[in-house]
Amino acid sequence: MSSYKQKLNDINDRLIGLYKSDQKSMTAFKNLSDTAVREGKVSKAMKELIAVAIAAARGCDDCILYHVAEAKKHGADRETLIEVVVVAIEMSGGPGTVYAAKALDAFDNL
């Protein structure tokens, strides 16, 4: 099994490939993403943790890993991640529980 860091590199490589295939659309998406997580009343770290919760609720492994890495980069701590993913569990039940556990495992291993 590859490491979380290798999986994250693989995700980024796939995104670069998509960007090269359709620069106009991917630039627009990147601009939206950058704007959505900009510093404001809600910190970048918390915005990334919100993305982790949504990813857990939606069941997106790659999204979880990408946003956990971004949350950590912006200073998110483990305890806050746990509080946020518990909300994802509340809102999505059993599947959210499985993906919330993946988010915690990714946090601990990045």
Secondary structure, DSSP 8 states (H G I E B T S, - for coil): ---HHHHHHHHHHHHHHHHHH-HHHHHHHHHHHHHHTSSSSS-HHHHHHHHHHHHHHHT-HHHHHHHHHHHHHTT--HHHHHHHHHHHHHHHHHHHHHHHHHHHHHHHH-
